[in-house]
Structure formats: structure tokens, C-alpha cells
Amino acid sequence: MRQLIVAALCILTASAGAQDDYTPPTGKLVKMVVVSRHGVRSPLEANSALAAWTVGRAWPAWPTGRPGLLTDRGGELAALMGGYYRVHAAQAGLVPASGCPTSRSAFIRADVDERTVATAQAIARGFAPDCRIDVQRAIPSPDPLFHPTKARVCAIDAKKAERAILARLPDGFAGLDRKLGAAIATTQDLLQCCRPDVCSRPHADSCCRESACAKTGVHGSACKLTDIPTGLTGGKAGPRMCGAIRIGSTASEIFLLQYAQGMREQDVAWGALNGAKLERLQSALTLHNAQFDLMERTPYIAARQGSMLLRAVLSALQGNAASGQLTGPMPPNDAAFVAFVGHDTNLANLGAMIEAEWSATPQVPDQTAPASALVFELRVQANGARDVYVYYQAQSLAQMRERTALTAARPPVRKSLHLTRCSRGEPGAPCELAEFSAAIKRSLVTDCLK
């Protein structure tokens, strides 16, 4: 069985191509700013809650014992990413290849959640083994740098958000369900959804109301994921998605987490992804990517949730991160390596704000994979020009499953990002620093920066 898994991974790697869409930046690296998602965690929902999504099967136990915590395996994988940041930065002459960085040269700040703090600590261990890099965090919870709407620094008007989402769906959610019908059907086959309570009006995962339930004929009885319409429901921080795509999004990400965690093959989606069937995971994760595109990359939502963090990135690149009204500990002006460790929502928000796209691939089917990151590099060219290069970076399925050491010869999957407002038509899509700064400032929502 292990041979089948390895063979499937080789097929996926070959089909995706090796490191395509990435061009190494040119010039001397003088600053590196990373915005990372936390690593592999246990599901945010307890198994007792997830039980409603499948019939006659039990979800496997996680070693954390509680939902939403970074696993030891997640810490190992994050440390491998931290080690690669050091390799890359040293190769570019930003930091020495070994030894402990000075107290001001490396700065890491995490959101206050256990999984983000633990991920940041793992990145620090990988970046500088046997050294001490104190992970910084803000005192308030929620931290407004990573969750400005929850922290009430920036409000989202629920009606405006809903209109903005629906404006991107010319055929409504019914049309989206039809468009993603194959992915919903694949996820249904993997999940074997659903118990009767999911199909009933009061259930939080279902958008079904009395009239809709009566129309579909699923109210009060068992149903399939393909029977449950997708839609929006109200939430304290704005609208949230419910229905088939929302359930499929969460379930498919859990399958990915199981796979990255190294669970037994029979426990990853109950054995339904063994061997050559692994490609079905990419189909299922189409639902996760679609949900994040709508709920986190819709411009109105992204700008309000991402302005404070994106301004922090810009300030760190410019070397004036201590100025202004930034909330919480910020890096020294002369910090060479800066990392902000948050969530997949942060990556999606920033990606939308800088108008940069990266697609899912067989190697990385989740666009905001565990421990993946947006990387911003400031480089000085031979003529003195100061350019910003931006790229997305993530471990592949194979690298996560096999806990592959990341080196210059075996890097993570990377994609150079073209920023529509400032990138030049050159390899690596650089932006001149002043133009990058102007483009970023135009995207910020000023009333979300106080």
C-alpha cells in the first residue's frame, strides 16, 4: 500500500511540473517579510459535531485531544519551512548560514491562538536551531492585526458584504452549485453525507429553510451533499457560507490535514484516497478554494480584514514598522527577516488586496495550505533600484506526507506573483519599491487602520 501511495505522489509531481511559475529574483536581498499560515492542526470541529456529516462511520481521533491545536507533526513541518527560510536567506546573503541571528535581525510575531504561536515557535526553531528567538504576540485577544473585524477595529457591513459576494455570482449560488457539481459529487462519495439533522432547518451547516426543504424533499430525512443548496447565513462578523459547498470545504480540508498528518491510509477519508485515488482530493478541495475565494477574497471583505496586516508588511519592508498606529509588537527597523504567523484567511485577504492570483495544482491542491506563505523580498539591483518580489510558497503533498527536508536543491513549491498595479513585465514580476508602496496604500481602508 505504501508503494501505491508513493507511486501516486510521483504521478502527481510529474504532472504538475517541477517548480514551474517561479523565477528566482535578482539583486541583493536586503529584507524578507513572510506572512505564513499555521501548520497542520486538528479539525476546528469536534468529532461529535462532524458526526452529522457522515453516515455509519467514525472520524479518526487526533493526537491533540482538542480541536484546533497544532499537532507535533504540524510543528515538524513548520520547522522544515523555517529551515528553508534560513537556507534561502543565507544563500542570498541576507543572514549567515549558521549560528544564532542577532536579537534585532530576526523578528517573528504570531496571532494569539495556540496553533499560530506553536507554528511560529517551530519556524523559529527551524530558522535558528539551538538559538532563542522570542515569538512576539499582542496582549489583546482577538489580535487586531490578524482579526480586525473580530477585534472591532474594523466593522463589516453584513448587507454590503452579502451584496459584494452575490455580485460575483451572476447565476447565484444555484449556479455555483451546478458549476461545482462534480466536486460536490466527489466529496459526497468521500464523505457519505448526511444524517437527517443536517437536512433540517435548525442545523447550522444547512441553509435549508422550510420552503427550500419542502422543495428539495430532504427536510426531516437523510440526504446527500448534492441535495443541500449552498447559500449565506448571518454572522456576527458578517455573512458566512452554509450548505453543500461550506460542508464540502471543511470536510475536504480535514482530509488534507489527515493526509499531511501522516495518518494511516485507511484513516484518510476512510481509505477512499488510497493509491491512484489521491487525485480525488484535488477535486474535493475545489470546494474549499471556492469558499475562500468568495468569503475571503471578495474585495470589500478582503480590504477590511487585511488592511492592518498589509500595512504592517509594507512598513516592515520600508524599515519603519515602529511608526504610525500599528497595533502590538512590531519588528525593529533594521530587522532582516520578519515573519507574521496567522491563518489561511490572512493569506486570502492579502492575495486579494495585492490583486495576485495563484492556482491550486496537483502538488498543492489547497491554495492556502498548512504552513504556506506569501513571501515579500526587497532587493537592491546593481543600478541601485529597489525592487519588491512577491511569491507564494508551500510544501507539496509529497513533502508533507514524507516530511521531506527542504533544501536549495529540493525547495518547496513556489509561484512568482504578478501584481497588476505595479509589476513590470520582467522575470519574477518585480515592483519598484515606491510603486509597490503607492499600490499598497491605495488598497488600504483608512478607517481600518486606527
C-alpha beads as a LAMMPS data file, in Angstrom:
LAMMPS data file: protein, C-alpha beads

450 atoms
449 bonds

1 atom types
1 bond types

-500.0 500.0 xlo xhi
-500.0 500.0 ylo yhi
-500.0 500.0 zlo zhi

Masses

1 110.0

Atoms # bond

1 1 1 0.000 0.000 0.000
2 1 1 2.864 2.371 0.793
3 1 1 4.222 1.699 -2.707
4 1 1 0.882 2.729 -4.178
5 1 1 0.911 5.974 -2.217
6 1 1 4.470 6.801 -3.295
7 1 1 3.637 5.974 -6.902
8 1 1 0.609 8.253 -6.786
9 1 1 2.733 11.058 -5.359
10 1 1 5.268 10.627 -8.152
11 1 1 2.490 10.798 -10.747
12 1 1 1.122 13.986 -9.204
13 1 1 4.554 15.579 -9.004
14 1 1 5.354 14.744 -12.598
15 1 1 2.016 16.039 -13.864
16 1 1 2.438 19.337 -12.067
17 1 1 5.965 20.048 -13.274
18 1 1 8.886 20.962 -11.055
19 1 1 8.917 24.487 -9.656
20 1 1 7.249 25.993 -12.720
21 1 1 5.873 29.549 -12.487
22 1 1 8.751 30.635 -10.237
23 1 1 11.663 32.783 -11.343
24 1 1 14.437 33.457 -8.819
25 1 1 14.603 37.189 -8.027
26 1 1 17.669 39.176 -8.988
27 1 1 19.637 41.702 -6.940
28 1 1 20.916 41.719 -3.376
29 1 1 18.338 40.606 -0.810
30 1 1 18.077 43.214 1.966
31 1 1 14.731 42.364 3.594
32 1 1 12.476 39.315 3.700
33 1 1 8.926 39.515 5.058
34 1 1 6.844 36.348 5.375
35 1 1 3.104 36.054 6.073
36 1 1 2.546 32.408 6.998
37 1 1 -0.414 30.256 7.802
38 1 1 -0.150 27.984 10.835
39 1 1 0.802 24.364 10.302
40 1 1 -1.179 21.121 10.378
41 1 1 -3.793 21.212 13.127
42 1 1 -6.631 19.079 14.357
43 1 1 -10.046 19.979 12.912
44 1 1 -11.744 23.032 14.362
45 1 1 -14.873 20.962 14.956
46 1 1 -15.029 18.129 17.469
47 1 1 -15.683 14.653 16.090
48 1 1 -19.073 14.713 17.811
49 1 1 -20.079 17.684 15.638
50 1 1 -18.576 16.210 12.476
51 1 1 -20.527 13.000 13.042
52 1 1 -23.604 14.551 11.418
53 1 1 -21.762 14.784 8.105
54 1 1 -21.331 11.078 7.510
55 1 1 -23.479 8.010 7.942
56 1 1 -22.290 4.859 9.692
57 1 1 -18.625 5.845 10.061
58 1 1 -16.494 7.291 12.848
59 1 1 -13.991 10.091 12.344
60 1 1 -10.429 9.142 13.369
61 1 1 -9.041 10.562 16.599
62 1 1 -6.389 13.258 16.572
63 1 1 -3.368 13.207 18.908
64 1 1 -4.038 16.731 20.201
65 1 1 -7.125 15.636 22.135
66 1 1 -8.815 19.002 21.475
67 1 1 -9.962 20.770 18.303
68 1 1 -7.886 23.374 16.514
69 1 1 -4.455 22.660 18.040
70 1 1 -1.180 22.321 16.156
71 1 1 -0.049 18.693 16.027
72 1 1 3.512 17.568 16.691
73 1 1 3.669 16.646 13.005
74 1 1 2.454 20.141 12.131
75 1 1 5.271 21.566 14.228
76 1 1 7.820 19.382 12.444
77 1 1 6.611 20.509 9.031
78 1 1 6.610 24.171 10.081
79 1 1 10.176 23.762 11.368
80 1 1 11.170 22.409 7.953
81 1 1 9.744 25.577 6.405
82 1 1 11.672 27.673 8.931
83 1 1 14.829 25.806 7.991
84 1 1 14.208 26.550 4.339
85 1 1 13.719 30.261 5.047
86 1 1 17.194 30.208 6.620
87 1 1 18.697 28.308 3.669
88 1 1 17.167 30.723 1.174
89 1 1 18.066 33.848 3.146
90 1 1 21.633 32.649 3.699
91 1 1 22.067 31.705 0.055
92 1 1 21.038 35.264 -0.861
93 1 1 23.459 36.751 1.678
94 1 1 20.785 38.143 3.995
95 1 1 21.891 36.181 7.086
96 1 1 24.778 33.837 7.929
97 1 1 24.256 30.197 7.003
98 1 1 24.685 29.051 10.611
99 1 1 24.837 30.369 14.129
100 1 1 22.364 32.479 16.038
101 1 1 21.000 35.643 14.450
102 1 1 21.380 38.856 16.384
103 1 1 18.460 39.849 18.567
104 1 1 17.350 42.519 16.092
105 1 1 17.920 40.698 12.789
106 1 1 15.070 38.152 13.047
107 1 1 11.558 39.033 14.213
108 1 1 8.591 36.651 14.404
109 1 1 5.106 37.608 15.543
110 1 1 2.152 35.247 15.861
111 1 1 -1.561 35.560 16.375
112 1 1 -2.607 34.667 19.906
113 1 1 -4.087 31.227 19.109
114 1 1 -2.162 28.176 20.312
115 1 1 -1.724 26.842 16.762
116 1 1 -0.240 30.107 15.478
117 1 1 2.086 30.606 18.443
118 1 1 3.267 26.992 18.247
119 1 1 3.802 27.300 14.484
120 1 1 5.814 30.487 14.965
121 1 1 7.955 28.762 17.583
122 1 1 8.541 25.860 15.185
123 1 1 9.541 28.239 12.380
124 1 1 11.963 29.904 14.803
125 1 1 13.468 26.503 15.720
126 1 1 13.929 25.633 12.070
127 1 1 15.345 29.044 11.199
128 1 1 17.883 29.036 14.030
129 1 1 18.288 25.650 15.773
130 1 1 19.623 25.799 19.346
131 1 1 19.059 29.553 19.391
132 1 1 16.466 31.679 21.094
133 1 1 14.128 33.782 19.004
134 1 1 11.295 35.008 21.192
135 1 1 7.965 34.841 19.378
136 1 1 6.128 38.106 19.826
137 1 1 2.378 38.399 20.258
138 1 1 -0.134 41.059 21.137
139 1 1 -1.847 41.229 24.503
140 1 1 -5.431 41.636 23.255
141 1 1 -7.487 38.714 22.040
142 1 1 -8.591 38.732 19.282
143 1 1 -5.409 40.308 17.916
144 1 1 -6.477 43.201 15.636
145 1 1 -3.506 42.671 13.324
146 1 1 -4.855 39.273 12.255
147 1 1 -8.562 39.650 13.120
148 1 1 -9.511 43.347 12.886
149 1 1 -13.228 42.671 12.464
150 1 1 -13.415 40.325 15.454
151 1 1 -11.369 42.828 17.463
152 1 1 -13.845 45.548 16.443
153 1 1 -11.122 47.661 14.906
154 1 1 -12.852 47.461 11.543
155 1 1 -16.512 46.663 11.013
156 1 1 -18.025 44.753 8.124
157 1 1 -21.471 45.816 6.993
158 1 1 -23.268 42.492 6.572
159 1 1 -25.574 43.743 3.809
160 1 1 -22.709 45.303 1.856
161 1 1 -20.697 42.117 2.221
162 1 1 -23.590 39.983 1.014
163 1 1 -24.182 42.238 -1.987
164 1 1 -20.472 42.154 -2.826
165 1 1 -20.432 38.351 -2.705
166 1 1 -23.598 37.948 -4.768
167 1 1 -22.303 40.441 -7.339
168 1 1 -19.594 37.906 -8.153
169 1 1 -22.185 35.185 -8.793
170 1 1 -24.185 36.095 -11.919
171 1 1 -26.144 32.841 -11.627
172 1 1 -26.374 32.938 -7.839
173 1 1 -25.437 30.109 -5.525
174 1 1 -27.603 27.715 -7.515
175 1 1 -25.359 28.384 -10.497
176 1 1 -22.256 27.880 -8.360
177 1 1 -23.603 24.548 -7.110
178 1 1 -24.119 23.486 -10.716
179 1 1 -20.639 24.670 -11.739
180 1 1 -19.046 22.745 -8.884
181 1 1 -21.360 19.764 -9.217
182 1 1 -18.571 17.302 -9.995
183 1 1 -16.567 18.391 -6.943
184 1 1 -19.654 18.195 -4.729
185 1 1 -20.364 14.696 -6.035
186 1 1 -16.760 13.612 -5.406
187 1 1 -16.897 14.968 -1.869
188 1 1 -20.219 13.248 -1.277
189 1 1 -18.625 9.967 -2.343
190 1 1 -15.727 10.529 0.065
191 1 1 -17.868 11.804 2.924
192 1 1 -21.067 9.744 2.592
193 1 1 -23.169 12.661 3.833
194 1 1 -25.507 13.271 5.586
195 1 1 -27.569 12.477 8.680
196 1 1 -31.138 13.795 8.826
197 1 1 -30.410 16.650 11.226
198 1 1 -28.126 18.335 8.646
199 1 1 -31.058 18.490 6.257
200 1 1 -33.340 20.141 8.794
201 1 1 -33.906 23.871 9.087
202 1 1 -32.344 24.451 12.545
203 1 1 -28.965 22.895 11.685
204 1 1 -26.111 25.428 11.477
205 1 1 -24.497 23.718 8.469
206 1 1 -27.608 23.829 6.321
207 1 1 -29.034 26.867 4.523
208 1 1 -32.255 24.949 4.176
209 1 1 -35.419 26.756 5.221
210 1 1 -38.926 25.336 5.341
211 1 1 -39.784 26.306 1.769
212 1 1 -36.455 25.182 0.347
213 1 1 -36.546 21.932 2.297
214 1 1 -40.033 21.194 1.095
215 1 1 -38.982 21.938 -2.470
216 1 1 -35.969 19.634 -2.364
217 1 1 -37.822 16.974 -0.422
218 1 1 -34.993 16.441 2.040
219 1 1 -36.438 18.032 5.168
220 1 1 -36.521 15.597 8.058
221 1 1 -34.866 12.726 6.215
222 1 1 -31.378 11.638 5.279
223 1 1 -29.920 13.471 2.324
224 1 1 -26.820 13.713 0.179
225 1 1 -24.475 16.652 -0.114
226 1 1 -25.780 17.097 -3.642
227 1 1 -29.274 17.722 -2.193
228 1 1 -28.273 20.617 0.062
229 1 1 -28.280 24.076 -1.548
230 1 1 -25.419 26.480 -0.829
231 1 1 -26.171 29.973 0.434
232 1 1 -25.357 32.606 3.028
233 1 1 -26.436 32.976 6.610
234 1 1 -25.879 35.776 9.095
235 1 1 -22.907 36.048 11.411
236 1 1 -21.508 38.496 13.967
237 1 1 -18.567 39.371 11.707
238 1 1 -20.608 39.332 8.505
239 1 1 -22.259 36.667 6.365
240 1 1 -20.984 33.107 6.405
241 1 1 -21.458 30.345 3.871
242 1 1 -23.702 27.390 4.596
243 1 1 -24.842 24.348 2.664
244 1 1 -23.089 21.901 0.361
245 1 1 -20.003 23.946 -0.518
246 1 1 -19.448 25.001 3.096
247 1 1 -19.666 21.385 4.342
248 1 1 -17.554 20.120 1.464
249 1 1 -14.985 22.853 2.018
250 1 1 -14.419 21.906 5.645
251 1 1 -14.526 18.155 5.011
252 1 1 -12.025 18.306 2.142
253 1 1 -9.608 20.359 4.226
254 1 1 -9.874 17.792 7.024
255 1 1 -8.962 15.062 4.525
256 1 1 -5.922 17.127 3.521
257 1 1 -4.955 17.584 7.170
258 1 1 -5.296 13.837 7.755
259 1 1 -3.031 13.170 4.789
260 1 1 -0.421 15.741 5.845
261 1 1 -0.574 14.422 9.417
262 1 1 0.622 11.069 8.126
263 1 1 -2.434 9.159 9.293
264 1 1 -2.809 5.552 8.219
265 1 1 -4.098 5.212 4.677
266 1 1 -7.314 3.590 5.905
267 1 1 -7.967 6.624 8.141
268 1 1 -7.511 9.289 5.447
269 1 1 -11.082 9.806 4.197
270 1 1 -11.766 6.245 5.423
271 1 1 -9.382 4.787 2.851
272 1 1 -11.071 6.461 -0.123
273 1 1 -7.870 8.252 -1.211
274 1 1 -5.571 5.243 -1.350
275 1 1 -3.126 4.940 -4.224
276 1 1 -4.163 6.492 -7.534
277 1 1 -7.392 7.771 -5.941
278 1 1 -5.414 10.586 -4.300
279 1 1 -6.307 12.825 -7.231
280 1 1 -9.860 12.919 -5.876
281 1 1 -8.553 15.118 -3.059
282 1 1 -7.798 17.883 -5.545
283 1 1 -11.358 17.703 -6.855
284 1 1 -12.814 17.882 -3.344
285 1 1 -10.564 20.811 -2.376
286 1 1 -12.069 22.781 -5.258
287 1 1 -14.901 23.473 -2.805
288 1 1 -12.505 24.785 -0.164
289 1 1 -10.818 27.072 -2.672
290 1 1 -14.182 28.308 -3.948
291 1 1 -15.404 29.137 -0.446
292 1 1 -12.246 31.092 0.340
293 1 1 -12.419 32.929 -2.944
294 1 1 -15.912 34.186 -2.193
295 1 1 -15.742 34.679 1.566
296 1 1 -12.162 35.946 1.950
297 1 1 -11.107 37.333 -1.446
298 1 1 -14.214 39.371 -2.245
299 1 1 -12.636 42.860 -2.357
300 1 1 -14.931 44.560 0.167
301 1 1 -14.313 41.829 2.763
302 1 1 -10.616 41.344 1.999
303 1 1 -9.760 45.029 2.304
304 1 1 -11.449 45.438 5.649
305 1 1 -9.914 42.286 7.093
306 1 1 -6.470 42.683 5.568
307 1 1 -5.599 46.383 5.666
308 1 1 -3.824 46.394 9.025
309 1 1 -1.700 43.341 8.243
310 1 1 -0.817 44.521 4.745
311 1 1 0.262 47.896 6.103
312 1 1 2.482 46.054 8.594
313 1 1 4.101 44.168 5.703
314 1 1 4.737 47.411 3.828
315 1 1 6.135 49.115 6.919
316 1 1 8.464 46.188 7.596
317 1 1 9.760 46.287 4.019
318 1 1 10.347 50.022 4.255
319 1 1 12.102 49.710 7.604
320 1 1 9.719 51.955 9.521
321 1 1 7.445 49.375 11.129
322 1 1 7.545 51.117 14.511
323 1 1 5.823 54.215 13.165
324 1 1 2.140 55.009 12.829
325 1 1 -0.683 53.363 14.721
326 1 1 0.259 49.727 14.236
327 1 1 -1.107 47.532 16.978
328 1 1 1.095 45.248 19.054
329 1 1 4.832 44.465 18.887
330 1 1 6.437 45.245 15.535
331 1 1 9.889 44.469 14.114
332 1 1 12.890 46.743 14.575
333 1 1 13.592 48.941 11.563
334 1 1 16.762 47.003 10.769
335 1 1 15.230 43.504 11.045
336 1 1 16.373 41.425 8.065
337 1 1 13.906 38.523 8.422
338 1 1 10.340 39.225 9.540
339 1 1 7.531 36.681 9.835
340 1 1 3.883 37.222 10.723
341 1 1 2.212 33.881 11.505
342 1 1 -1.561 33.808 11.185
343 1 1 -4.221 31.969 9.240
344 1 1 -5.418 30.945 5.797
345 1 1 -7.864 33.850 5.928
346 1 1 -4.931 36.274 6.192
347 1 1 -3.276 34.818 3.082
348 1 1 -6.516 35.020 1.113
349 1 1 -7.201 38.602 2.247
350 1 1 -3.727 39.809 1.293
351 1 1 -3.763 37.945 -2.009
352 1 1 -6.948 39.751 -2.979
353 1 1 -5.664 43.140 -1.827
354 1 1 -2.464 42.935 -3.877
355 1 1 -4.505 41.525 -6.783
356 1 1 -2.324 38.446 -7.087
357 1 1 -3.561 35.017 -8.083
358 1 1 -2.119 31.570 -7.559
359 1 1 -3.889 28.417 -8.654
360 1 1 -4.253 25.082 -6.957
361 1 1 -2.176 22.301 -8.503
362 1 1 -1.924 18.543 -8.005
363 1 1 1.154 19.255 -5.875
364 1 1 -0.624 21.866 -3.716
365 1 1 -4.393 21.408 -4.150
366 1 1 -5.255 23.798 -1.296
367 1 1 -4.487 27.425 -2.196
368 1 1 -3.868 28.232 1.476
369 1 1 -2.168 25.016 2.533
370 1 1 -0.817 24.402 6.067
371 1 1 2.346 26.458 6.773
372 1 1 2.136 28.047 3.318
373 1 1 3.136 31.674 2.994
374 1 1 3.233 34.847 0.988
375 1 1 6.847 35.992 0.803
376 1 1 7.857 39.608 0.096
377 1 1 11.502 40.240 -0.772
378 1 1 13.138 43.662 -1.038
379 1 1 16.188 43.541 -3.293
380 1 1 18.665 46.171 -4.441
381 1 1 19.747 45.912 -8.061
382 1 1 23.205 46.706 -9.423
383 1 1 21.967 50.110 -10.591
384 1 1 20.642 50.948 -7.122
385 1 1 16.979 50.285 -7.931
386 1 1 14.956 48.840 -5.058
387 1 1 12.545 46.121 -6.173
388 1 1 9.919 44.071 -4.359
389 1 1 9.351 40.475 -5.447
390 1 1 6.328 38.565 -4.163
391 1 1 5.764 34.827 -4.338
392 1 1 3.608 32.117 -2.783
393 1 1 5.330 29.151 -1.156
394 1 1 4.013 25.840 0.193
395 1 1 5.069 22.285 0.831
396 1 1 3.710 19.818 -1.663
397 1 1 1.523 16.877 -0.707
398 1 1 4.531 14.601 -1.073
399 1 1 6.766 16.832 1.036
400 1 1 4.202 16.981 3.816
401 1 1 3.414 13.275 3.762
402 1 1 7.069 12.240 3.676
403 1 1 8.371 15.057 5.929
404 1 1 10.901 15.943 3.246
405 1 1 13.830 18.113 4.285
406 1 1 13.727 21.338 2.259
407 1 1 16.960 22.460 0.649
408 1 1 18.118 24.679 -2.196
409 1 1 18.047 21.571 -4.396
410 1 1 14.656 20.424 -3.049
411 1 1 12.708 23.594 -2.292
412 1 1 9.007 23.856 -1.518
413 1 1 6.617 24.640 -4.355
414 1 1 6.828 28.321 -5.269
415 1 1 4.993 30.642 -7.622
416 1 1 6.084 34.145 -8.591
417 1 1 3.134 36.526 -8.274
418 1 1 2.276 39.290 -10.705
419 1 1 0.777 42.342 -9.003
420 1 1 -1.475 44.025 -11.527
421 1 1 -0.921 47.526 -10.146
422 1 1 2.872 47.619 -10.207
423 1 1 4.638 44.518 -11.565
424 1 1 6.930 45.008 -14.525
425 1 1 6.931 42.577 -17.413
426 1 1 10.219 41.016 -16.337
427 1 1 11.091 37.595 -14.932
428 1 1 9.829 37.331 -11.360
429 1 1 7.369 40.231 -11.879
430 1 1 9.183 42.819 -9.711
431 1 1 7.627 46.070 -8.478
432 1 1 9.765 49.141 -7.856
433 1 1 9.518 49.857 -4.128
434 1 1 7.936 53.302 -4.490
435 1 1 5.345 51.951 -6.934
436 1 1 4.690 48.947 -4.700
437 1 1 4.187 51.287 -1.744
438 1 1 1.806 53.505 -3.697
439 1 1 -0.184 50.491 -4.901
440 1 1 -0.462 49.075 -1.385
441 1 1 -1.524 52.398 0.106
442 1 1 -4.289 52.744 -2.494
443 1 1 -5.698 49.373 -1.429
444 1 1 -5.835 50.149 2.301
445 1 1 -9.064 51.095 4.058
446 1 1 -8.057 54.036 6.234
447 1 1 -10.797 53.603 8.845
448 1 1 -9.470 50.078 9.475
449 1 1 -6.011 51.301 10.483
450 1 1 -6.800 53.064 13.747

Bonds

1 1 1 2
2 1 2 3
3 1 3 4
4 1 4 5
5 1 5 6
6 1 6 7
7 1 7 8
8 1 8 9
9 1 9 10
10 1 10 11
11 1 11 12
12 1 12 13
13 1 13 14
14 1 14 15
15 1 15 16
16 1 16 17
17 1 17 18
18 1 18 19
19 1 19 20
20 1 20 21
21 1 21 22
22 1 22 23
23 1 23 24
24 1 24 25
25 1 25 26
26 1 26 27
27 1 27 28
28 1 28 29
29 1 29 30
30 1 30 31
31 1 31 32
32 1 32 33
33 1 33 34
34 1 34 35
35 1 35 36
36 1 36 37
37 1 37 38
38 1 38 39
39 1 39 40
40 1 40 41
41 1 41 42
42 1 42 43
43 1 43 44
44 1 44 45
45 1 45 46
46 1 46 47
47 1 47 48
48 1 48 49
49 1 49 50
50 1 50 51
51 1 51 52
52 1 52 53
53 1 53 54
54 1 54 55
55 1 55 56
56 1 56 57
57 1 57 58
58 1 58 59
59 1 59 60
60 1 60 61
61 1 61 62
62 1 62 63
63 1 63 64
64 1 64 65
65 1 65 66
66 1 66 67
67 1 67 68
68 1 68 69
69 1 69 70
70 1 70 71
71 1 71 72
72 1 72 73
73 1 73 74
74 1 74 75
75 1 75 76
76 1 76 77
77 1 77 78
78 1 78 79
79 1 79 80
80 1 80 81
81 1 81 82
82 1 82 83
83 1 83 84
84 1 84 85
85 1 85 86
86 1 86 87
87 1 87 88
88 1 88 89
89 1 89 90
90 1 90 91
91 1 91 92
92 1 92 93
93 1 93 94
94 1 94 95
95 1 95 96
96 1 96 97
97 1 97 98
98 1 98 99
99 1 99 100
100 1 100 101
101 1 101 102
102 1 102 103
103 1 103 104
104 1 104 105
105 1 105 106
106 1 106 107
107 1 107 108
108 1 108 109
109 1 109 110
110 1 110 111
111 1 111 112
112 1 112 113
113 1 113 114
114 1 114 115
115 1 115 116
116 1 116 117
117 1 117 118
118 1 118 119
119 1 119 120
120 1 120 121
121 1 121 122
122 1 122 123
123 1 123 124
124 1 124 125
125 1 125 126
126 1 126 127
127 1 127 128
128 1 128 129
129 1 129 130
130 1 130 131
131 1 131 132
132 1 132 133
133 1 133 134
134 1 134 135
135 1 135 136
136 1 136 137
137 1 137 138
138 1 138 139
139 1 139 140
140 1 140 141
141 1 141 142
142 1 142 143
143 1 143 144
144 1 144 145
145 1 145 146
146 1 146 147
147 1 147 148
148 1 148 149
149 1 149 150
150 1 150 151
151 1 151 152
152 1 152 153
153 1 153 154
154 1 154 155
155 1 155 156
156 1 156 157
157 1 157 158
158 1 158 159
159 1 159 160
160 1 160 161
161 1 161 162
162 1 162 163
163 1 163 164
164 1 164 165
165 1 165 166
166 1 166 167
167 1 167 168
168 1 168 169
169 1 169 170
170 1 170 171
171 1 171 172
172 1 172 173
173 1 173 174
174 1 174 175
175 1 175 176
176 1 176 177
177 1 177 178
178 1 178 179
179 1 179 180
180 1 180 181
181 1 181 182
182 1 182 183
183 1 183 184
184 1 184 185
185 1 185 186
186 1 186 187
187 1 187 188
188 1 188 189
189 1 189 190
190 1 190 191
191 1 191 192
192 1 192 193
193 1 193 194
194 1 194 195
195 1 195 196
196 1 196 197
197 1 197 198
198 1 198 199
199 1 199 200
200 1 200 201
201 1 201 202
202 1 202 203
203 1 203 204
204 1 204 205
205 1 205 206
206 1 206 207
207 1 207 208
208 1 208 209
209 1 209 210
210 1 210 211
211 1 211 212
212 1 212 213
213 1 213 214
214 1 214 215
215 1 215 216
216 1 216 217
217 1 217 218
218 1 218 219
219 1 219 220
220 1 220 221
221 1 221 222
222 1 222 223
223 1 223 224
224 1 224 225
225 1 225 226
226 1 226 227
227 1 227 228
228 1 228 229
229 1 229 230
230 1 230 231
231 1 231 232
232 1 232 233
233 1 233 234
234 1 234 235
235 1 235 236
236 1 236 237
237 1 237 238
238 1 238 239
239 1 239 240
240 1 240 241
241 1 241 242
242 1 242 243
243 1 243 244
244 1 244 245
245 1 245 246
246 1 246 247
247 1 247 248
248 1 248 249
249 1 249 250
250 1 250 251
251 1 251 252
252 1 252 253
253 1 253 254
254 1 254 255
255 1 255 256
256 1 256 257
257 1 257 258
258 1 258 259
259 1 259 260
260 1 260 261
261 1 261 262
262 1 262 263
263 1 263 264
264 1 264 265
265 1 265 266
266 1 266 267
267 1 267 268
268 1 268 269
269 1 269 270
270 1 270 271
271 1 271 272
272 1 272 273
273 1 273 274
274 1 274 275
275 1 275 276
276 1 276 277
277 1 277 278
278 1 278 279
279 1 279 280
280 1 280 281
281 1 281 282
282 1 282 283
283 1 283 284
284 1 284 285
285 1 285 286
286 1 286 287
287 1 287 288
288 1 288 289
289 1 289 290
290 1 290 291
291 1 291 292
292 1 292 293
293 1 293 294
294 1 294 295
295 1 295 296
296 1 296 297
297 1 297 298
298 1 298 299
299 1 299 300
300 1 300 301
301 1 301 302
302 1 302 303
303 1 303 304
304 1 304 305
305 1 305 306
306 1 306 307
307 1 307 308
308 1 308 309
309 1 309 310
310 1 310 311
311 1 311 312
312 1 312 313
313 1 313 314
314 1 314 315
315 1 315 316
316 1 316 317
317 1 317 318
318 1 318 319
319 1 319 320
320 1 320 321
321 1 321 322
322 1 322 323
323 1 323 324
324 1 324 325
325 1 325 326
326 1 326 327
327 1 327 328
328 1 328 329
329 1 329 330
330 1 330 331
331 1 331 332
332 1 332 333
333 1 333 334
334 1 334 335
335 1 335 336
336 1 336 337
337 1 337 338
338 1 338 339
339 1 339 340
340 1 340 341
341 1 341 342
342 1 342 343
343 1 343 344
344 1 344 345
345 1 345 346
346 1 346 347
347 1 347 348
348 1 348 349
349 1 349 350
350 1 350 351
351 1 351 352
352 1 352 353
353 1 353 354
354 1 354 355
355 1 355 356
356 1 356 357
357 1 357 358
358 1 358 359
359 1 359 360
360 1 360 361
361 1 361 362
362 1 362 363
363 1 363 364
364 1 364 365
365 1 365 366
366 1 366 367
367 1 367 368
368 1 368 369
369 1 369 370
370 1 370 371
371 1 371 372
372 1 372 373
373 1 373 374
374 1 374 375
375 1 375 376
376 1 376 377
377 1 377 378
378 1 378 379
379 1 379 380
380 1 380 381
381 1 381 382
382 1 382 383
383 1 383 384
384 1 384 385
385 1 385 386
386 1 386 387
387 1 387 388
388 1 388 389
389 1 389 390
390 1 390 391
391 1 391 392
392 1 392 393
393 1 393 394
394 1 394 395
395 1 395 396
396 1 396 397
397 1 397 398
398 1 398 399
399 1 399 400
400 1 400 401
401 1 401 402
402 1 402 403
403 1 403 404
404 1 404 405
405 1 405 406
406 1 406 407
407 1 407 408
408 1 408 409
409 1 409 410
410 1 410 411
411 1 411 412
412 1 412 413
413 1 413 414
414 1 414 415
415 1 415 416
416 1 416 417
417 1 417 418
418 1 418 419
419 1 419 420
420 1 420 421
421 1 421 422
422 1 422 423
423 1 423 424
424 1 424 425
425 1 425 426
426 1 426 427
427 1 427 428
428 1 428 429
429 1 429 430
430 1 430 431
431 1 431 432
432 1 432 433
433 1 433 434
434 1 434 435
435 1 435 436
436 1 436 437
437 1 437 438
438 1 438 439
439 1 439 440
440 1 440 441
441 1 441 442
442 1 442 443
443 1 443 444
444 1 444 445
445 1 445 446
446 1 446 447
447 1 447 448
448 1 448 449
449 1 449 450
